[in-house]
Amino acid sequence: MKTLHERMGIEVKSNGLTLIDAHHHLWDLSKNHYPWLATYEPGTFVGDYRSLMRNYLPEDYAADSAGHRVLATVHCEADHDYSNEVAETRWVHEQAARAGFPNAVVAHIWFHRDDGEEILNQHLHFPLVRGIRSKPVTAKRPELAHTIRGASCSMQDEKWLKGFGLLEKYGLSWDLRVPYWHLEEAAEVARIYPNVPIVLNHMGFPWDRSPQGLDAWRQGMRALAACPNVHVKVSELGVQDRPWTIEGNRGVVLETVEMFGIERCMFASNFPVAGLQLSYRELVNNMSEIFSGFSPQQREAFFWRNAKAFYRIDLPED
């Protein structure tokens, strides 16, 4: 199987680790509008992200990931202007035609809006669309979680739940992205729609590494792990004002694998966002060290086979 670097005609000297990257972003700020990349807003969970306010094209991803055998990638919607969300899907497919990746696309619709199915059908004109990421409304802090329960666009909103049913109708997956204090609510959704494949982004954001914070995170993760249709991306483990280290993240990663099983976990880089804390090479090498105690078959499943199956990726020469 050729890597994306080989398909782009890029010589890579190192064999590296064989990967499918289950979550990354691309953007061209001269052609598409991303509100969060147009005006810097301090106070986000990633910290100072001003270095991201530039184009990030397939060539940039290929340069970052050089040194590893990246077989395929999954592009996840990147908070594009939601008044013209299909434009991102169209542009990403243009990049795939030009560069040979991404090889699967997670697009965006609003579940609670009346035009959700219409927008979804526009996305489905593009053959790489495999799923939807639609972020429900969430509280900014754990103690406020109850204040938005049942609100419009929350996971209890009847219109939102009805719109969510479109995923089952069209055979699509859901990329779930909520902080840890909403994970139990997400498990309720997973139980309502057991036939919809769901993948939790970024391990539910275990931002609070205090004993109390980790206990709350574990409670939500166990609720999701009890739902057999829920998988998890081991990604975006950055914590503000703390460096990304193996020892700092080994515990939450291994606990996640223990709860979900290796067969429901997949590697994802979240580049370029994760690049605010470490290089692609460092990220992969750190993950490889954390998974060093697993068998070759288990490591292969985590680093690429699980993502291939979940996102139904056809590998060139596969």
BAVEXSE-424863 format. One record per residue: residue number from 0; x, y, z of N, C-alpha, C in turn; residue in three letters. Coordinates in steps of 0.1 Angstrom, whole numbers. Example, Ala and Ser with C-alpha at 12.3 -4.5 7.8 and 13.67 -1.06 7.14 Angstrom:
BEGIN
BAKE,0,132,-57,78,123,-45,78,132,-33,78,ALA $
BAKE,1,128,-22,71,137,-11,71,129,0,79,SER $
//
This chain:
BEGIN
BAKE,0,8,-12,0,0,0,0,9,13,0,MET $
BAKE,1,6,22,-9,14,34,-10,9,44,1,LYS $
BAKE,2,19,51,6,15,61,16,11,74,9,THR $
BAKE,3,5,83,16,1,96,10,13,104,4,LEU $
BAKE,4,25,102,11,37,109,6,41,103,-7,HIS $
BAKE,5,41,90,-9,44,84,-21,35,88,-32,GLU $
BAKE,6,22,89,-29,12,93,-39,14,107,-43,ARG $
BAKE,7,20,115,-34,23,129,-38,37,131,-44,MET $
BAKE,8,44,120,-45,57,121,-51,68,126,-42,GLY $
BAKE,9,65,125,-28,75,130,-18,83,118,-13,ILE $
BAKE,10,96,120,-14,105,110,-9,106,110,7,GLU $
BAKE,11,103,99,13,104,98,27,115,88,31,VAL $
BAKE,12,125,92,37,137,83,40,133,73,51,LYS $
BAKE,13,126,77,61,123,68,72,111,60,69,SER $
BAKE,14,111,47,73,99,39,71,88,43,81,ASN $
BAKE,15,92,46,93,83,51,103,72,42,107,GLY $
BAKE,16,62,47,114,50,39,119,39,40,108,LEU $
BAKE,17,32,28,106,21,28,96,9,34,103,THR $
BAKE,18,2,44,97,-9,51,103,-20,53,94,LEU $
BAKE,19,-32,54,99,-43,61,93,-47,72,104,ILE $
BAKE,20,-46,84,99,-49,95,109,-64,98,108,ASP $
BAKE,21,-71,95,119,-86,95,120,-91,109,122,ALA $
BAKE,22,-83,119,123,-88,133,126,-78,143,124,HIS $
BAKE,23,-80,151,113,-71,163,111,-79,173,103,HIS $
BAKE,24,-73,185,101,-80,196,94,-71,201,83,HIS $
BAKE,25,-77,207,74,-71,215,63,-79,228,61,LEU $
BAKE,26,-72,239,57,-80,251,54,-71,260,45,TRP $
BAKE,27,-79,267,37,-73,278,29,-81,291,32,ASP $
BAKE,28,-74,299,40,-82,311,45,-84,321,34,LEU $
BAKE,29,-77,320,22,-80,329,11,-92,325,3,SER $
BAKE,30,-97,312,5,-108,308,-3,-121,304,6,LYS $
BAKE,31,-119,302,18,-130,298,27,-129,306,40,ASN $
BAKE,32,-141,308,46,-142,316,58,-143,307,70,HIS $
BAKE,33,-134,309,80,-135,302,93,-135,313,103,TYR $
BAKE,34,-146,316,109,-147,328,118,-136,328,129,PRO $
BAKE,35,-134,316,135,-124,315,146,-110,318,141,TRP $
BAKE,36,-107,316,128,-94,318,123,-92,332,117,LEU $
BAKE,37,-104,339,116,-103,353,111,-101,363,122,ALA $
BAKE,38,-106,361,134,-105,370,145,-101,362,157,THR $
BAKE,39,-90,365,163,-84,358,175,-93,361,187,TYR $
BAKE,40,-97,350,194,-105,351,206,-98,344,217,GLU $
BAKE,41,-92,351,226,-85,345,238,-94,337,247,PRO $
BAKE,42,-89,328,254,-97,320,264,-102,307,259,GLY $
BAKE,43,-98,303,247,-102,289,242,-94,279,248,THR $
BAKE,44,-98,266,247,-91,255,254,-77,253,249,PHE $
BAKE,45,-75,257,236,-62,254,231,-51,265,234,VAL $
BAKE,46,-56,275,241,-47,286,244,-45,296,233,GLY $
BAKE,47,-33,301,232,-30,311,221,-28,304,208,ASP $
BAKE,48,-38,305,199,-38,298,186,-35,307,174,TYR $
BAKE,49,-29,318,177,-27,327,166,-18,322,155,ARG $
BAKE,50,-9,312,159,0,306,148,-8,297,139,SER $
BAKE,51,-21,294,142,-29,286,133,-36,295,123,LEU $
BAKE,52,-35,308,124,-43,317,115,-35,319,102,MET $
BAKE,53,-33,307,95,-26,307,82,-32,295,75,ARG $
BAKE,54,-29,295,62,-33,283,54,-27,270,59,ASN $
BAKE,55,-34,260,59,-29,247,62,-34,237,51,TYR $
BAKE,56,-25,234,42,-29,227,30,-23,213,30,LEU $
BAKE,57,-27,204,21,-21,191,21,-6,190,21,PRO $
BAKE,58,0,199,14,15,200,15,20,202,29,GLU $
BAKE,59,13,210,37,17,213,50,15,201,59,ASP $
BAKE,60,4,194,57,2,182,65,12,171,61,TYR $
BAKE,61,15,170,48,25,160,44,39,163,50,ALA $
BAKE,62,42,176,51,55,180,57,55,176,72,ALA $
BAKE,63,44,179,79,44,176,93,45,161,96,ASP $
BAKE,64,38,153,87,37,139,90,48,131,84,SER $
BAKE,65,57,137,77,69,130,70,77,122,81,ALA $
BAKE,66,81,110,77,88,102,87,79,91,92,GLY $
BAKE,67,66,91,88,57,80,92,50,76,79,HIS $
BAKE,68,45,63,79,38,58,67,23,60,69,ARG $
BAKE,69,19,72,65,5,76,66,-3,70,54,VAL $
BAKE,70,-11,60,56,-18,54,45,-30,62,40,LEU $
BAKE,71,-37,68,49,-49,76,46,-52,85,58,ALA $
BAKE,72,-61,95,55,-65,104,66,-80,107,65,THR $
BAKE,73,-85,112,76,-99,116,78,-99,131,81,VAL $
BAKE,74,-106,138,72,-107,152,74,-120,155,82,HIS $
BAKE,75,-119,162,93,-130,166,102,-133,181,100,CYS $
BAKE,76,-146,184,99,-150,198,97,-143,207,107,GLU $
BAKE,77,-140,219,103,-131,228,112,-138,241,115,ALA $
BAKE,78,-151,240,118,-158,253,122,-158,263,111,ASP $
BAKE,79,-160,258,99,-162,266,87,-174,275,89,HIS $
BAKE,80,-175,285,81,-187,294,81,-200,285,79,ASP $
BAKE,81,-208,284,90,-219,274,89,-231,279,80,TYR $
BAKE,82,-230,291,75,-240,296,66,-237,290,52,SER $
BAKE,83,-225,284,50,-221,279,37,-213,267,39,ASN $
BAKE,84,-218,257,47,-210,246,52,-206,236,41,GLU $
BAKE,85,-214,235,31,-210,226,20,-198,231,12,VAL $
BAKE,86,-195,244,13,-183,249,6,-170,242,11,ALA $
BAKE,87,-170,239,24,-158,232,30,-157,218,24,GLU $
BAKE,88,-168,211,24,-168,197,18,-163,197,4,THR $
BAKE,89,-168,207,-4,-164,208,-18,-149,210,-19,ARG $
BAKE,90,-144,220,-11,-130,223,-12,-121,212,-8,TRP $
BAKE,91,-125,205,3,-117,193,7,-117,182,-3,VAL $
BAKE,92,-128,180,-10,-128,170,-21,-118,175,-33,HIS $
BAKE,93,-117,188,-35,-108,193,-45,-94,189,-41,GLU $
BAKE,94,-91,191,-28,-77,187,-23,-75,172,-24,GLN $
BAKE,95,-85,164,-21,-83,150,-22,-80,146,-37,ALA $
BAKE,96,-87,152,-46,-85,149,-60,-71,153,-65,ALA $
BAKE,97,-66,164,-59,-53,169,-62,-41,161,-55,ARG $
BAKE,98,-43,159,-42,-32,153,-34,-33,139,-31,ALA $
BAKE,99,-45,133,-33,-47,119,-29,-52,116,-15,GLY $
BAKE,100,-54,127,-8,-60,126,6,-66,140,9,PHE $
BAKE,101,-75,141,18,-81,131,27,-88,120,20,PRO $
BAKE,102,-90,109,27,-97,97,21,-111,94,27,ASN $
BAKE,103,-115,102,37,-128,102,42,-130,116,48,ALA $
BAKE,104,-143,120,48,-146,134,52,-158,133,62,VAL $
BAKE,105,-156,141,73,-167,143,83,-172,157,81,VAL $
BAKE,106,-184,159,77,-189,172,73,-198,177,85,ALA $
BAKE,107,-205,188,83,-213,194,93,-227,198,88,HIS $
BAKE,108,-237,194,97,-250,200,96,-255,203,110,ILE $
BAKE,109,-266,211,111,-272,214,124,-284,204,125,TRP $
BAKE,110,-284,196,135,-294,186,137,-308,193,140,PHE $
BAKE,111,-308,204,147,-320,210,152,-327,219,142,HIS $
BAKE,112,-320,221,130,-326,230,120,-335,223,110,ARG $
BAKE,113,-345,230,105,-354,224,96,-347,221,82,ASP $
BAKE,114,-336,228,79,-330,225,66,-318,215,67,ASP $
BAKE,115,-318,208,79,-307,198,81,-306,188,70,GLY $
BAKE,116,-317,182,67,-317,171,57,-313,176,43,GLU $
BAKE,117,-318,188,40,-314,194,27,-299,196,26,GLU $
BAKE,118,-293,202,37,-279,204,37,-271,191,36,ILE $
BAKE,119,-276,181,43,-270,168,43,-270,162,29,LEU $
BAKE,120,-281,163,22,-281,158,9,-271,165,-1,ASN $
BAKE,121,-269,178,2,-259,185,-6,-245,179,-3,GLN $
BAKE,122,-242,176,10,-229,170,13,-228,156,6,HIS $
BAKE,123,-238,149,6,-238,135,0,-236,134,-15,LEU $
BAKE,124,-235,146,-21,-231,146,-35,-216,143,-36,HIS $
BAKE,125,-209,144,-25,-195,142,-25,-191,129,-19,PHE $
BAKE,126,-184,120,-26,-183,106,-23,-175,102,-11,PRO $
BAKE,127,-167,111,-6,-159,108,6,-166,110,19,LEU $
BAKE,128,-178,116,19,-185,119,32,-189,106,39,VAL $
BAKE,129,-184,105,51,-187,92,59,-195,95,71,ARG $
BAKE,130,-194,108,76,-201,111,89,-203,126,90,GLY $
BAKE,131,-209,129,102,-212,143,105,-207,146,119,ILE $
BAKE,132,-201,158,120,-198,163,133,-207,175,135,ARG $
BAKE,133,-216,174,145,-225,185,148,-224,187,163,SER $
BAKE,134,-219,198,168,-217,200,182,-229,204,189,LYS $
BAKE,135,-234,197,199,-246,202,206,-241,213,216,PRO $
BAKE,136,-251,221,220,-248,232,229,-243,226,242,VAL $
BAKE,137,-232,231,248,-226,226,260,-224,238,270,THR $
BAKE,138,-222,234,283,-219,244,293,-204,247,294,ALA $
BAKE,139,-200,259,298,-186,262,298,-179,256,310,LYS $
BAKE,140,-187,252,320,-180,246,332,-189,235,338,ARG $
BAKE,141,-183,225,345,-191,214,349,-203,217,358,PRO $
BAKE,142,-202,227,366,-213,231,375,-224,238,368,GLU $
BAKE,143,-223,241,355,-233,247,348,-240,238,338,LEU $
BAKE,144,-236,225,338,-241,216,328,-256,215,329,ALA $
BAKE,145,-262,215,341,-276,213,342,-284,225,336,HIS $
BAKE,146,-278,236,335,-285,248,331,-289,248,316,THR $
BAKE,147,-282,240,308,-285,240,294,-293,227,290,ILE $
BAKE,148,-295,218,300,-302,205,297,-316,208,291,ARG $
BAKE,149,-319,203,279,-332,206,273,-333,218,265,GLY $
BAKE,150,-322,226,265,-322,239,257,-322,235,242,ALA $
BAKE,151,-325,245,233,-324,243,219,-310,239,215,SER $
BAKE,152,-309,229,207,-296,223,202,-289,215,213,CYS $
BAKE,153,-295,213,224,-289,204,234,-293,189,231,SER $
BAKE,154,-286,180,237,-288,166,234,-302,160,239,MET $
BAKE,155,-310,169,246,-323,165,250,-334,172,241,GLN $
BAKE,156,-330,181,233,-339,189,224,-346,179,215,ASP $
BAKE,157,-359,178,214,-366,169,206,-363,171,191,GLU $
BAKE,158,-361,184,187,-358,187,173,-344,182,170,LYS $
BAKE,159,-335,184,179,-321,179,178,-321,164,176,TRP $
BAKE,160,-328,157,185,-328,142,184,-334,137,171,LEU $
BAKE,161,-345,144,167,-351,140,154,-341,142,143,LYS $
BAKE,162,-334,153,143,-324,155,133,-312,145,133,GLY $
BAKE,163,-309,141,145,-298,131,147,-302,118,140,PHE $
BAKE,164,-315,115,140,-320,103,133,-316,103,118,GLY $
BAKE,165,-313,114,112,-309,114,98,-296,106,96,LEU $
BAKE,166,-288,105,106,-276,97,105,-279,82,102,LEU $
BAKE,167,-289,77,110,-293,63,108,-300,61,94,GLU $
BAKE,168,-308,71,90,-315,70,77,-305,69,66,LYS $
BAKE,169,-294,77,67,-284,78,55,-271,69,58,TYR $
BAKE,170,-271,62,69,-260,53,71,-247,60,74,GLY $
BAKE,171,-247,71,82,-236,79,85,-232,78,100,LEU $
BAKE,172,-220,81,103,-216,81,117,-216,95,123,SER $
BAKE,173,-215,96,136,-215,109,143,-201,110,150,TRP $
BAKE,174,-194,121,148,-183,125,155,-188,133,167,ASP $
BAKE,175,-187,128,179,-191,134,191,-180,142,198,LEU $
BAKE,176,-183,155,200,-173,164,206,-180,172,217,ARG $
BAKE,177,-178,168,229,-183,175,241,-173,174,252,VAL $
BAKE,178,-173,183,262,-164,181,273,-169,170,282,PRO $
BAKE,179,-160,166,292,-163,154,299,-176,155,308,TYR $
BAKE,180,-180,168,311,-192,169,319,-205,167,312,TRP $
BAKE,181,-204,164,299,-216,160,291,-216,146,285,HIS $
BAKE,182,-206,138,289,-205,125,284,-216,116,287,LEU $
BAKE,183,-222,117,299,-233,108,303,-245,111,295,GLU $
BAKE,184,-247,124,291,-258,128,283,-256,122,269,GLU $
BAKE,185,-244,122,264,-241,116,251,-244,101,251,ALA $
BAKE,186,-241,95,262,-244,81,263,-259,78,262,ALA $
BAKE,187,-268,87,267,-282,86,265,-286,86,250,GLU $
BAKE,188,-279,95,243,-282,95,228,-277,82,222,VAL $
BAKE,189,-266,77,226,-261,65,220,-271,53,222,ALA $
BAKE,190,-277,53,234,-287,43,237,-300,44,229,ARG $
BAKE,191,-304,57,226,-316,59,218,-313,55,204,ILE $
BAKE,192,-301,57,199,-298,53,185,-286,43,184,TYR $
BAKE,193,-289,31,188,-278,21,189,-273,17,176,PRO $
BAKE,194,-280,20,165,-275,16,151,-266,27,145,ASN $
BAKE,195,-264,38,152,-256,49,146,-242,47,152,VAL $
BAKE,196,-232,45,143,-218,44,148,-214,58,153,PRO $
BAKE,197,-208,59,165,-205,71,172,-190,70,175,ILE $
BAKE,198,-183,81,173,-169,82,178,-166,94,186,VAL $
BAKE,199,-162,93,198,-159,104,207,-146,110,203,LEU $
BAKE,200,-147,123,201,-135,131,197,-127,134,210,ASN $
BAKE,201,-114,133,209,-104,138,219,-106,133,233,HIS $
BAKE,202,-111,120,234,-113,114,247,-121,121,257,MET $
BAKE,203,-130,129,252,-139,136,261,-133,148,269,GLY $
BAKE,204,-121,152,264,-114,164,270,-112,162,285,PHE $
BAKE,205,-103,153,289,-100,152,303,-91,164,308,PRO $
BAKE,206,-97,176,308,-89,188,311,-85,189,325,TRP $
BAKE,207,-94,185,334,-91,186,348,-85,173,353,ASP $
BAKE,208,-72,173,356,-65,162,360,-64,160,375,ARG $
BAKE,209,-72,168,382,-73,166,397,-80,152,399,SER $
BAKE,210,-78,147,411,-86,134,414,-101,136,412,PRO $
BAKE,211,-107,147,416,-121,149,414,-125,150,399,GLN $
BAKE,212,-116,158,392,-119,159,378,-118,146,370,GLY $
BAKE,213,-108,138,373,-106,125,367,-117,116,370,LEU $
BAKE,214,-122,116,383,-133,108,386,-146,111,378,ASP $
BAKE,215,-148,124,376,-160,128,368,-158,124,353,ALA $
BAKE,216,-146,125,348,-143,121,334,-145,106,333,TRP $
BAKE,217,-140,98,343,-142,84,342,-157,79,342,ARG $
BAKE,218,-164,86,350,-179,83,351,-185,84,337,GLN $
BAKE,219,-182,95,331,-188,97,317,-183,88,307,GLY $
BAKE,220,-170,85,308,-164,76,298,-169,61,300,MET $
BAKE,221,-171,57,313,-177,44,315,-191,43,309,ARG $
BAKE,222,-199,54,310,-213,54,305,-212,52,290,ALA $
BAKE,223,-203,59,283,-202,58,268,-196,44,265,LEU $
BAKE,224,-187,39,272,-180,26,269,-191,15,270,ALA $
BAKE,225,-201,17,278,-211,6,279,-220,6,267,ALA $
BAKE,226,-219,15,258,-227,15,246,-218,10,235,CYS $
BAKE,227,-221,-2,229,-212,-9,219,-211,-1,206,PRO $
BAKE,228,-220,8,203,-218,16,191,-209,28,192,ASN $
BAKE,229,-203,30,204,-194,42,206,-179,38,206,VAL $
BAKE,230,-172,45,198,-157,43,197,-151,56,202,HIS $
BAKE,231,-138,57,202,-131,68,207,-118,71,200,VAL $
BAKE,232,-116,84,197,-103,89,192,-94,93,203,LYS $
BAKE,233,-82,87,203,-72,90,213,-64,102,207,VAL $
BAKE,234,-68,114,211,-63,126,204,-65,138,213,SER $
BAKE,235,-58,149,210,-59,162,216,-59,161,231,GLU $
BAKE,236,-48,157,237,-46,155,251,-39,167,257,LEU $
BAKE,237,-39,178,250,-32,190,255,-40,196,267,GLY $
BAKE,238,-33,200,277,-39,207,289,-32,221,290,VAL $
BAKE,239,-39,231,291,-33,245,291,-23,246,302,GLN $
BAKE,240,-12,253,300,-2,256,309,5,243,314,ASP $
BAKE,241,5,233,306,11,220,310,17,214,297,ARG $
BAKE,242,29,210,297,35,204,285,29,190,282,PRO $
BAKE,243,29,186,269,24,173,265,36,163,268,TRP $
BAKE,244,34,154,278,44,144,281,38,130,282,THR $
BAKE,245,47,120,280,42,107,280,36,103,294,ILE $
BAKE,246,44,107,304,39,103,317,27,111,321,GLU $
BAKE,247,25,123,316,13,131,319,1,126,313,GLY $
BAKE,248,2,118,302,-10,113,295,-11,98,294,ASN $
BAKE,249,-1,91,298,-2,76,298,-14,71,305,ARG $
BAKE,250,-17,76,317,-27,71,325,-41,72,319,GLY $
BAKE,251,-44,84,314,-58,86,308,-59,78,295,VAL $
BAKE,252,-48,77,287,-49,69,275,-51,54,278,VAL $
BAKE,253,-44,49,287,-45,34,290,-58,31,297,LEU $
BAKE,254,-63,41,305,-76,39,311,-87,38,300,GLU $
BAKE,255,-86,47,290,-95,47,279,-96,34,272,THR $
BAKE,256,-84,29,269,-83,16,262,-89,5,270,VAL $
BAKE,257,-86,5,283,-92,-5,292,-107,-4,292,GLU $
BAKE,258,-113,8,292,-127,9,292,-134,5,279,MET $
BAKE,259,-128,9,268,-135,7,255,-130,-6,248,PHE $
BAKE,260,-118,-10,251,-112,-21,244,-104,-16,232,GLY $
BAKE,261,-93,-22,229,-84,-17,218,-92,-17,205,ILE $
BAKE,262,-102,-25,203,-109,-26,191,-118,-14,188,GLU $
BAKE,263,-120,-6,198,-129,6,197,-121,19,198,ARG $
BAKE,264,-108,18,198,-99,30,199,-91,32,187,CYS $
BAKE,265,-89,45,183,-81,48,171,-73,60,173,MET $
BAKE,266,-61,60,166,-52,71,166,-57,83,158,PHE $
BAKE,267,-56,95,163,-59,107,156,-50,118,160,ALA $
BAKE,268,-46,126,150,-36,136,154,-42,150,158,SER $
BAKE,269,-53,153,153,-59,167,154,-49,177,150,ASN $
BAKE,270,-41,175,139,-32,185,134,-40,194,124,PHE $
BAKE,271,-37,207,124,-25,213,130,-27,218,144,PRO $
BAKE,272,-40,216,150,-42,222,163,-33,216,174,VAL $
BAKE,273,-31,203,173,-22,196,183,-8,201,182,ALA $
BAKE,274,-4,207,170,9,212,168,12,224,176,GLY $
BAKE,275,2,230,183,5,240,192,14,236,204,LEU $
BAKE,276,14,223,207,21,217,218,33,208,215,GLN $
BAKE,277,32,201,203,43,192,200,42,189,185,LEU $
BAKE,278,53,184,180,54,181,165,46,168,163,SER $
BAKE,279,43,166,150,37,153,146,45,141,150,TYR $
BAKE,280,58,142,147,67,131,150,67,128,165,ARG $
BAKE,281,68,139,173,67,137,188,54,130,192,GLU $
BAKE,282,43,135,186,30,129,190,30,114,187,LEU $
BAKE,283,33,110,175,33,96,171,43,88,179,VAL $
BAKE,284,55,93,181,64,86,189,60,84,204,ASN $
BAKE,285,54,95,209,48,94,223,37,83,224,ASN $
BAKE,286,28,83,214,18,74,214,23,59,212,MET $
BAKE,287,33,58,204,39,45,202,45,40,215,SER $
BAKE,288,52,49,223,57,45,236,46,41,245,GLU $
BAKE,289,35,48,246,24,45,255,18,31,251,ILE $
BAKE,290,18,28,238,12,15,234,23,4,232,PHE $
BAKE,291,34,6,238,45,-3,236,42,-17,242,SER $
BAKE,292,34,-17,252,30,-30,258,20,-38,251,GLY $
BAKE,293,15,-33,240,4,-41,233,11,-49,222,PHE $
BAKE,294,3,-59,218,8,-69,208,9,-61,194,SER $
BAKE,295,17,-67,185,18,-61,171,4,-60,165,PRO $
BAKE,296,-5,-70,167,-18,-69,161,-27,-58,167,GLN $
BAKE,297,-25,-57,181,-33,-46,187,-28,-32,183,GLN $
BAKE,298,-15,-31,182,-10,-18,178,-14,-14,163,ARG $
BAKE,299,-14,-24,155,-19,-22,141,-33,-18,141,GLU $
BAKE,300,-41,-25,149,-55,-21,150,-57,-7,155,ALA $
BAKE,301,-50,-3,165,-51,11,170,-46,21,160,PHE $
BAKE,302,-35,19,154,-29,29,146,-35,30,132,PHE $
BAKE,303,-41,20,127,-48,22,114,-60,13,110,TRP $
BAKE,304,-60,1,115,-71,-8,110,-85,-4,115,ARG $
BAKE,305,-85,1,128,-98,5,133,-104,17,126,ASN $
BAKE,306,-96,27,123,-101,38,116,-105,35,102,ALA $
BAKE,307,-98,26,95,-101,21,82,-115,15,82,LYS $
BAKE,308,-118,7,92,-131,0,93,-142,10,96,ALA $
BAKE,309,-140,19,106,-150,28,111,-154,37,100,PHE $
BAKE,310,-145,43,93,-148,53,82,-149,47,68,TYR $
BAKE,311,-148,33,67,-150,27,55,-141,32,44,ARG $
BAKE,312,-128,32,47,-118,38,38,-113,28,28,ILE $
BAKE,313,-114,31,16,-108,22,5,-93,27,3,ASP $
BAKE,314,-84,18,7,-70,22,5,-66,19,-9,LEU $
BAKE,315,-58,28,-15,-52,25,-29,-44,12,-28,PRO $
BAKE,316,-45,4,-38,-38,-9,-39,-41,-18,-27,GLU $
BAKE,317,-52,-16,-21,-55,-25,-9,-62,-38,-14,ASP $
//
